[in-house]
Amino acid sequence: MNNKKTVGIVFLCTVLVSIASAFIIEGLRLVIDNSFLLMLVNQMLLLLPSAVYIVTSRMNLKRAIRLKKVSPANLVLCIIFAFLIMPIMNLINAISLLFSQNMIQDTITSIVSDNPLFLSVFVIAFIPCVFEESIFRGVFYNEYRKSNIQVAVFLSAFLFGIMHQNFNQFSYAFAMGIVFALLIEATDSIVSTMVVHFIINGNSVIMTYLAPKITELLQNVSGNMEGYVDIADMDTREAILSGMGSYIVSAIIASILAYVVYKTIAQNTGRWQHVKGIFSKKAGTLIKESDGPEELEELEAIAQKDSGMFTIPLIAGIIICLGLMFANELLV
């Protein structure tokens, strides 16, 4: 079986399921007025095509998605890494909001306001970090990297971005997808990206939860401050432009520190040379050889160069997503 063709079909099915899910969710909304449950149903439906693929292919789940242990030291470094890449993601998000609509914040706010904080973290941070990572870094990236590791990094990130089906989320999801793919190469485990994904989404939940309280506090303080300007009184574009300088400075400093932490993670696992070689002509041949069959099979698979990654099902799924992205932007 041509795995790349099959994975293209899986992506197309995931896109079609996401479209069907939108109608299912709207139908359920008539009887279930709870964003928590609706988002949970949506995430479970999106996982379905990948789950069917793994089961029908009789793949070992742990090996299929690279579910391996990560050392305690690297887990701590991954948490630090997550916070350090947030400023660059915030900068990308801010720039995208100058040209596109924020399509997700209302949903997050609704979930956080209608449910206890731990349930909001569960459905917005924990479920996506497991399900989305299993789909995009587990199935898609790990299958495509067997043909061309460089293309797989960007292709899996692109698929991750366009599956959000709006330009705002695409911008930072694409960047996150690249970082996550490289993080897996540094740790050889999807657990690392699950942890980082959880921290980033969890931070959004907590900040959404705290935002009204912080705003109220600032308003109380500003009552005694002359010349205070409330950002809430600005429109989105004006607020972003007013803080763009701080976005840029914090992004540069944090990104430099993130690189240092990332390098340390890769060195801890003995994969720094492999990571450095990803974008060289010898990419895929730098994994440390051993007598173990899994390592030799991985080395042999990654060394293969195959032009069959962009299959008709994959291209069809991409076209549908791009069409939905433009439609969402024009109609909202």
C-alpha positions in Angstrom: 0.0 0.0 0.0 1.2 3.5 -0.9 1.2 5.1 2.6 1.5 8.6 1.2 -1.5 8.2 -1.0 -3.4 6.8 1.9 -2.4 9.7 4.2 -3.6 12.1 1.5 -6.9 10.3 1.6 -6.9 10.6 5.4 -6.3 14.3 5.2 -9.1 14.8 2.6 -11.4 12.7 4.9 -10.4 14.9 7.9 -11.3 18.0 5.9 -14.7 16.5 4.9 -15.4 15.5 8.5 -14.6 19.0 9.7 -17.2 20.4 7.2 -19.7 17.8 8.3 -18.8 18.5 11.9 -19.8 22.1 11.5 -23.3 21.1 10.4 -23.5 18.5 13.2 -22.4 21.0 15.8 -25.1 23.5 14.6 -27.7 20.8 14.9 -26.6 19.8 18.4 -26.5 23.5 19.3 -30.3 23.4 19.1 -30.5 21.0 22.0 -27.1 21.5 23.7 -26.2 25.1 24.5 -22.8 24.3 25.9 -19.6 25.2 24.0 -17.6 22.8 26.0 -19.5 19.7 24.9 -19.8 21.0 21.3 -16.0 21.5 21.0 -15.4 18.1 22.6 -17.6 16.5 19.9 -15.8 18.4 17.2 -12.4 17.3 18.3 -13.5 13.6 18.5 -14.9 13.7 15.0 -11.7 15.2 13.6 -9.7 12.4 15.2 -11.9 9.7 13.5 -10.1 9.5 10.1 -6.7 9.2 11.6 -7.9 6.6 14.1 -9.4 4.5 11.4 -6.2 4.8 9.4 -4.1 3.5 12.3 -6.5 0.7 13.1 -7.0 -0.5 9.5 -3.3 -0.3 8.8 -2.7 -2.5 11.9 0.0 0.0 13.0 1.5 0.0 16.5 0.1 3.2 18.0 3.1 4.2 19.9 5.4 3.7 17.0 3.0 5.3 14.5 2.9 8.6 16.3 6.3 8.3 18.0 4.9 8.1 21.5 8.1 7.7 23.5 9.3 8.7 26.9 10.9 12.1 27.4 13.4 12.6 30.2 12.2 14.8 33.2 15.0 17.3 32.4 13.7 17.7 28.8 10.1 17.9 30.0 11.0 20.9 32.1 13.0 22.4 29.2 9.9 21.9 26.9 7.7 23.8 29.4 10.3 26.7 29.4 10.5 26.4 25.6 6.7 26.8 25.3 6.7 30.1 27.2 9.7 31.3 25.2 8.0 30.8 21.8 4.8 32.5 22.9 6.1 36.1 22.1 6.9 35.2 18.5 3.5 33.5 18.1 1.8 36.6 19.7 3.7 38.8 17.2 2.5 36.7 14.3 -1.0 36.6 15.6 -1.0 40.4 16.1 0.3 41.0 12.5 -2.4 38.7 11.1 -5.1 40.5 13.0 -4.2 43.7 11.1 -5.5 41.9 7.9 -7.9 39.2 9.1 -10.7 38.5 11.6 -10.2 36.8 15.0 -12.3 33.6 14.5 -11.6 31.7 17.7 -11.6 34.2 20.6 -15.4 34.3 21.0 -15.5 30.5 21.2 -12.8 30.5 23.9 -14.5 33.2 25.8 -17.8 31.4 25.7 -16.3 28.2 26.9 -14.3 29.8 29.7 -17.3 31.9 30.9 -19.8 29.0 30.9 -17.6 26.3 32.5 -15.2 25.8 35.4 -11.6 26.7 34.7 -10.4 23.1 34.8 -13.0 22.0 32.3 -12.1 24.8 30.0 -8.4 23.8 30.2 -9.4 20.2 29.5 -11.3 20.9 26.3 -9.2 23.8 24.9 -5.8 22.7 26.0 -5.6 19.0 26.9 -7.9 17.4 24.2 -6.3 19.4 21.3 -2.8 18.7 22.5 -3.5 15.0 22.4 -5.8 14.8 19.4 -4.3 17.4 17.1 -0.7 16.3 17.8 -1.7 12.7 17.1 -3.2 13.7 13.8 -0.7 16.3 12.4 2.6 15.4 14.0 1.7 11.8 14.6 0.1 10.5 11.4 0.8 13.2 8.8 4.3 14.4 9.7 5.7 10.9 10.6 4.4 9.4 7.4 5.5 12.2 5.1 9.0 12.4 6.7 9.7 8.9 5.4 9.9 10.4 1.9 11.4 13.8 2.5 12.0 15.2 5.9 12.4 18.8 4.8 9.2 18.9 2.8 7.4 17.0 5.6 8.3 19.8 8.1 6.6 22.5 6.0 3.8 20.3 4.6 2.6 19.1 7.9 2.7 22.6 9.3 0.8 23.9 6.3 -1.9 21.2 6.7 -2.1 22.1 10.4 -2.6 25.7 9.5 -5.2 25.4 6.8 -7.3 23.0 8.8 -8.2 25.9 11.0 -9.8 27.3 7.9 -9.2 31.0 8.7 -6.2 33.3 8.0 -5.7 34.4 11.6 -5.3 31.0 13.0 -3.4 29.7 9.9 -0.7 32.3 10.5 0.4 31.2 13.9 -0.6 27.5 13.5 1.7 27.2 10.5 4.6 28.7 12.5 3.7 26.4 15.4 3.6 23.4 13.1 7.2 24.1 11.9 8.4 24.5 15.4 6.6 21.4 16.6 8.0 19.2 13.8 11.5 20.3 14.6 10.9 19.7 18.3 9.9 16.1 17.6 13.2 15.7 15.6 15.0 17.0 18.7 13.3 14.7 21.2 12.2 11.8 18.9 8.9 11.9 20.8 5.5 13.4 20.2 5.2 13.9 24.0 7.3 17.0 23.7 5.0 18.7 21.3 1.9 17.6 23.3 3.4 19.3 26.4 4.2 22.5 24.5 0.8 22.5 22.7 -0.9 22.1 26.1 1.1 25.0 27.7 0.3 27.4 24.8 -3.4 26.6 24.7 -3.7 26.5 28.5 -2.1 29.9 28.7 -4.8 31.2 26.3 -7.5 29.8 28.6 -6.0 31.2 31.7 -5.4 34.7 30.2 -9.0 34.7 28.9 -10.2 33.8 32.4 -8.1 36.5 34.0 -8.7 39.2 31.4 -12.0 40.6 32.9 -10.5 40.6 36.4 -7.3 42.4 35.1 -9.4 44.9 33.2 -11.6 45.6 36.2 -8.5 46.1 38.3 -6.9 48.5 35.8 -10.1 50.4 35.5 -10.2 50.8 39.3 -6.6 51.9 39.4 -7.0 54.2 36.4 -9.7 56.1 38.2 -6.9 57.8 40.1 -4.6 58.2 37.2 -4.7 61.2 34.9 -4.0 60.6 31.2 -4.6 56.8 31.5 -5.6 55.3 28.2 -7.7 52.1 28.4 -6.8 49.7 25.6 -10.3 48.4 25.7 -11.4 51.8 24.3 -9.3 51.3 21.2 -10.2 49.3 18.2 -8.2 46.1 17.5 -6.0 47.6 14.9 -5.1 50.7 17.0 -4.4 48.5 20.0 -2.1 46.2 18.1 -0.2 49.0 16.4 0.2 50.8 19.8 1.9 47.7 21.2 3.8 46.5 18.2 7.2 47.7 19.4 6.9 45.7 22.6 5.7 42.7 20.6 8.8 42.8 18.4 11.3 43.3 21.2 9.9 40.6 23.3 9.7 38.2 20.3 13.4 38.7 19.4 14.7 38.3 22.9 12.5 35.3 23.7 13.3 33.6 20.4 17.0 33.8 21.0 16.5 32.2 24.4 14.2 29.6 22.9 16.9 28.6 20.4 19.3 28.0 23.3 16.8 25.9 25.1 16.0 23.9 21.9 19.6 23.2 21.3 20.0 22.0 24.9 17.0 19.7 24.4 18.5 18.2 21.2 21.9 17.8 22.8 20.4 16.0 25.8 18.9 13.4 23.5 22.0 13.1 21.3 20.1 14.4 18.2 21.7 17.8 17.7 23.8 16.6 14.7 20.6 15.1 13.2 18.7 18.4 13.7 21.5 20.4 12.1 21.5 18.0 9.1 17.7 18.3 8.5 18.1 21.0 5.9 21.3 19.7 4.3 21.6 17.6 1.2 22.2 14.6 3.4 19.1 15.1 5.4 17.6 11.9 6.8 21.0 10.1 6.9 22.2 11.7 10.1 20.2 9.6 12.6 22.6 7.7 14.7 22.9 4.2 13.4 22.6 1.2 15.7 22.0 -2.5 15.6 18.3 -2.0 16.6 15.8 -2.9 13.8 13.6 0.2 14.5 16.5 2.6 14.1 17.8 0.9 11.0 14.3 0.8 9.5 13.8 4.5 10.3 17.1 5.4 8.8 16.3 3.5 5.6 12.8 5.0 5.3 13.9 8.6 5.8 16.7 8.2 3.3 14.2 7.4 0.6 13.4 10.3 -1.8 9.9 10.0 -3.3 8.0 12.5 -5.4 4.6 11.0 -4.5 3.8 13.1 -1.5 1.4 15.5 -3.3 -1.4 13.2 -4.3 -4.7 14.1 -5.8 -6.6 13.5 -2.5 -4.1 15.7 -0.6 -4.4 18.5 -3.2 -8.2 18.3 -3.2 -8.2 18.6 0.6 -5.9 21.6 0.4 -8.0 23.3 -2.2 -11.2 22.8 -0.1 -9.5 24.3 3.0 -8.2 27.3 1.1 -11.6 27.9 -0.4 -13.1 27.8 3.1 -10.5 30.2 4.4 -11.3 32.8 1.8 -15.1 32.2 2.2 -14.8 32.7 6.0 -12.8 35.8 5.7 -15.1 37.4 3.1 -18.4 36.4 4.7 -17.6 37.3 8.3 
